[in-house]
Amino acid sequence: MRLILLVALCLIVCIAGQGLCAEVKGNPSGDATITVPLAEFEAMKAKLEDLQREVEELKKAVGLPSPGAPAEEGAQPTPAPEPVAQGGGRALALPDISLVVQAKGKLSTDRRDDARNRVRLTEAELGIQGYVYPNVKADAFITMSPAENASAQVEEAYLTYLGLTKGVNFYVGEKHVAFGRTNLLHNHSWLYVNPPKVLQNLVAEESLGGEGLAVSYLLPTKSDLFAQLDLGTWTGGGPGESSNLPDIVKGTGANFADRFNTARLWTSHPLAENSELELGGSYANGAAGPLDGASEGRAQLTGLDLTYRHFGEGTSRLLLRGEAIQRHQSGEQGSTAKGYYLFGNYRKTKYASLGLLYDWSEFPQAPDLHESATSLIWTKQFSEQYYLRLQATHGSRPGDSSYNELWLQWVWGVGPHTHNLE
Amino acid sequence: MKTRFFHVTFSVVTLVWAGLLFASPGAAAISVVAATPDLADIAKQVGGDRVSVYSIAKPNQDLHMIEPRPSDVSRIARADLVVRVGLDLDLWMDALLNAAANSRVNRGAPGYVDASVGIRKLEVPREQVTGASGDIHVYGNPHYWLDPLNGEIISANILEGLKRVSPADANYFERNRNAFLAGLRSAMRRWQEKLSPYQGRKIVNYHDAWPYFVRRFNLKVLGCIEPKPGIPPTASHVASLIERIKAEKQPVVIADAAFYPDKAARTIAARTGAEFVVIPSSVGGVKGADNFFSLFDHIVDGLVRGFANR
């Protein structure tokens, strides 16, 4: 209504102005001339210009065409960088709300495994994401694990200050720490059912997380080299989950007692237009919790990771990745445990991928023992929100020189769900 | 021996990496990073020799499934202008923009261009969108660059972005855009002339990427091989499509980009006698489709060949 009134007012003023001019020009004798003081005329002119500007702004606000724009059936570009809503819900100023659920079925020949031969709802992850201020983003992920009778817990809840200064992002809250190539990933983004043994035994059952601060600095390289330094200081990081396999040796993870610090340098460079090589080095240091029979000391985690990706036509992609981790605990009875994994994944179409994983790992609390496994993994991607994965594993672990497992994993989600660069 | 080998290898890798860190990529006045080769080409035509343009997606990649690469972050960190498709097609750009921490090109900044602004959107959902609808885009079909006349709006958005980041070059960019528009109008007459004998004819595509194109040239989409966007074809859907093609009075052409699985398309073609043609859906999608104009030359020629053969 306001727009219509303004347009009408503009038209009246325009017509009146034109009539006035015509009358002045058409009557040189001055008989019927209306004399308008120059100041008043200038004021009217200024008022008209103001009204025209206001009309243009209102037109833009309601999406009407502006003069000078291309004549394409009423569709016009706007000159200003209007933020366009992206993602479901954002147009309504709602946060992005999502739920990702996982169920796993497992067949195993290891009779000590009380989780074998069952299908379990392993996790439901509720994600709430949105901006709370220009360039300040809030992410919260609440997880529930019905299979373990665990109550809901905050997996991550943090603020990201984007572009705090050039190349710098700042994080505060509880989150996965930047250690290794895959620790930042949520488990539904993995390309396997379970993380490699070395990560489970030496880093964390699932992902190493903590409460604290982190800063991410993108080094100002001049070439196409990507180099990002991540530094963080955290509390937490102990073995958050107890084993449900009491008779099977499992690693303690990083087993930081409380405070720990992390540093990671992640570099990457394109090898060709369609391929990329990544090299990363990670370090974490903190007071260690007690290991079996060992007093407390300091724990150090060191990691090196290498990733190669080649992208073909459509959605085809080859990924090769290797990661080596070492955990050292100082103290009266210090110990060092290490391990590595090699992983390859080939995605021919967007509907399916095939992977092969070999992993080998020692245990922090018993470095003289080790386990290894080889897994063949097939993933059927039905849609962006739903996939099914089959994983066959042959391995050996202390007390069982050879076992076989067959995993079937369902992952489904609803609602917009995004993560940082993975 | 092993230790020495390790030290030598480590030193070589470190030196190579350090060399890359400080190597210069060559000076360019305005660095533009575009989401797709099509937007990159239009940016190049408007920006002329005063811009260097890089496309994150490569020709013949499925734009819904781009995996951002870390080196793309470096490019956006140095960029003066970022041009994205919008309409939720390139949501992967958000992860790159966030990681790049470049306030000049963040959403709403002068160097941020959403090329979809002002586009008259087609297939905007009018009912609740759920997973049952397939991988549907809530703001409408995002393949709008496949209507060549939308090049006018895309180029206008890019022009405004370039003028914001380099006002001194405004006249130069205006002249380039005018040349682009002149070329587009001239080419448009050529494409319309070639397709005019086939008005009303129907095509079948793998993915629902062509509503803008068929609307512009008065063609029709009989159906898609995907039963719903992003959902793989089922035997029953393919059988139903075969029956519909057979029921058509005029022969139907099956056409889509080379990167989509072609097994179902070839089966349908064999059982119905329909012509199957591969057409590019982005600049660089086939040899010779080097820019926005030659892209449509190849699309139009491919369809004309398909229609004429039947």
Chai-1 contact restraints between the chains, C-beta under 6 A:
chainA,res_idxA,chainB,res_idxB,connection_type,confidence,min_distance_angstrom,max_distance_angstrom,comment,restraint_id
A,P70,B,E152,contact,1.0,0.0,6.0,A-B,restraint_1
A,P70,B,I153,contact,1.0,0.0,6.0,A-B,restraint_2
A,P70,B,A156,contact,1.0,0.0,6.0,A-B,restraint_3
A,E72,B,L149,contact,1.0,0.0,6.0,A-B,restraint_4
A,E72,B,E152,contact,1.0,0.0,6.0,A-B,restraint_5
A,E72,B,I153,contact,1.0,0.0,6.0,A-B,restraint_6
A,E73,B,R120,contact,1.0,0.0,6.0,A-B,restraint_7
A,A75,B,G118,contact,1.0,0.0,6.0,A-B,restraint_8
A,A75,B,I119,contact,1.0,0.0,6.0,A-B,restraint_9
A,A75,B,R120,contact,1.0,0.0,6.0,A-B,restraint_10
A,Q76,B,G118,contact,1.0,0.0,6.0,A-B,restraint_11
A,P77,B,V117,contact,1.0,0.0,6.0,A-B,restraint_12
A,P77,B,G118,contact,1.0,0.0,6.0,A-B,restraint_13
A,P77,B,I153,contact,1.0,0.0,6.0,A-B,restraint_14
A,P77,B,A156,contact,1.0,0.0,6.0,A-B,restraint_15
A,P77,B,N157,contact,1.0,0.0,6.0,A-B,restraint_16
A,T78,B,V117,contact,1.0,0.0,6.0,A-B,restraint_17
A,P79,B,E160,contact,1.0,0.0,6.0,A-B,restraint_18
A,P81,B,G108,contact,1.0,0.0,6.0,A-B,restraint_19
A,P81,B,Y112,contact,1.0,0.0,6.0,A-B,restraint_20
A,P83,B,R107,contact,1.0,0.0,6.0,A-B,restraint_21
A,P83,B,G108,contact,1.0,0.0,6.0,A-B,restraint_22
A,V84,B,G86,contact,1.0,0.0,6.0,A-B,restraint_23
A,V84,B,D114,contact,1.0,0.0,6.0,A-B,restraint_24
A,Q86,B,D88,contact,1.0,0.0,6.0,A-B,restraint_25
A,G88,B,V138,contact,1.0,0.0,6.0,A-B,restraint_26
A,L162,B,N98,contact,1.0,0.0,6.0,A-B,restraint_27
A,G163,B,A101,contact,1.0,0.0,6.0,A-B,restraint_28
A,G163,B,S103,contact,1.0,0.0,6.0,A-B,restraint_29
A,G167,B,A101,contact,1.0,0.0,6.0,A-B,restraint_30
A,V168,B,A101,contact,1.0,0.0,6.0,A-B,restraint_31
A,N169,B,A101,contact,1.0,0.0,6.0,A-B,restraint_32
A,L218,B,A77,contact,1.0,0.0,6.0,A-B,restraint_33
A,L218,B,A101,contact,1.0,0.0,6.0,A-B,restraint_34
A,T221,B,L21,contact,1.0,0.0,6.0,A-B,restraint_35
A,T221,B,S74,contact,1.0,0.0,6.0,A-B,restraint_36
A,K222,B,S24,contact,1.0,0.0,6.0,A-B,restraint_37
A,S223,B,L20,contact,1.0,0.0,6.0,A-B,restraint_38
A,S223,B,A23,contact,1.0,0.0,6.0,A-B,restraint_39
A,S223,B,P25,contact,1.0,0.0,6.0,A-B,restraint_40
A,D224,B,S71,contact,1.0,0.0,6.0,A-B,restraint_41
A,D224,B,S74,contact,1.0,0.0,6.0,A-B,restraint_42
A,L225,B,L20,contact,1.0,0.0,6.0,A-B,restraint_43
A,L225,B,L21,contact,1.0,0.0,6.0,A-B,restraint_44
A,F226,B,P70,contact,1.0,0.0,6.0,A-B,restraint_45
A,F226,B,S71,contact,1.0,0.0,6.0,A-B,restraint_46
A,F226,B,V73,contact,1.0,0.0,6.0,A-B,restraint_47
A,F226,B,S74,contact,1.0,0.0,6.0,A-B,restraint_48
A,S268,B,P70,contact,1.0,0.0,6.0,A-B,restraint_49
A,S268,B,S71,contact,1.0,0.0,6.0,A-B,restraint_50
A,H269,B,L20,contact,1.0,0.0,6.0,A-B,restraint_51
A,P270,B,S71,contact,1.0,0.0,6.0,A-B,restraint_52
A,E276,B,R69,contact,1.0,0.0,6.0,A-B,restraint_53
A,E313,B,N60,contact,1.0,0.0,6.0,A-B,restraint_54
A,E313,B,F259,contact,1.0,0.0,6.0,A-B,restraint_55
A,G314,B,D62,contact,1.0,0.0,6.0,A-B,restraint_56
A,G314,B,F259,contact,1.0,0.0,6.0,A-B,restraint_57
A,T315,B,D62,contact,1.0,0.0,6.0,A-B,restraint_58
A,T315,B,M65,contact,1.0,0.0,6.0,A-B,restraint_59
A,T349,B,P261,contact,1.0,0.0,6.0,A-B,restraint_60
A,K350,B,M65,contact,1.0,0.0,6.0,A-B,restraint_61
A,Y351,B,P232,contact,1.0,0.0,6.0,A-B,restraint_62
A,S383,B,D135,contact,1.0,0.0,6.0,A-B,restraint_63
A,S383,B,G230,contact,1.0,0.0,6.0,A-B,restraint_64
A,E384,B,D135,contact,1.0,0.0,6.0,A-B,restraint_65
A,Q385,B,G131,contact,1.0,0.0,6.0,A-B,restraint_66
A,N420,B,A95,contact,1.0,0.0,6.0,A-B,restraint_67
A,L421,B,P68,contact,1.0,0.0,6.0,A-B,restraint_68
A,L421,B,A95,contact,1.0,0.0,6.0,A-B,restraint_69
A,L421,B,A99,contact,1.0,0.0,6.0,A-B,restraint_70
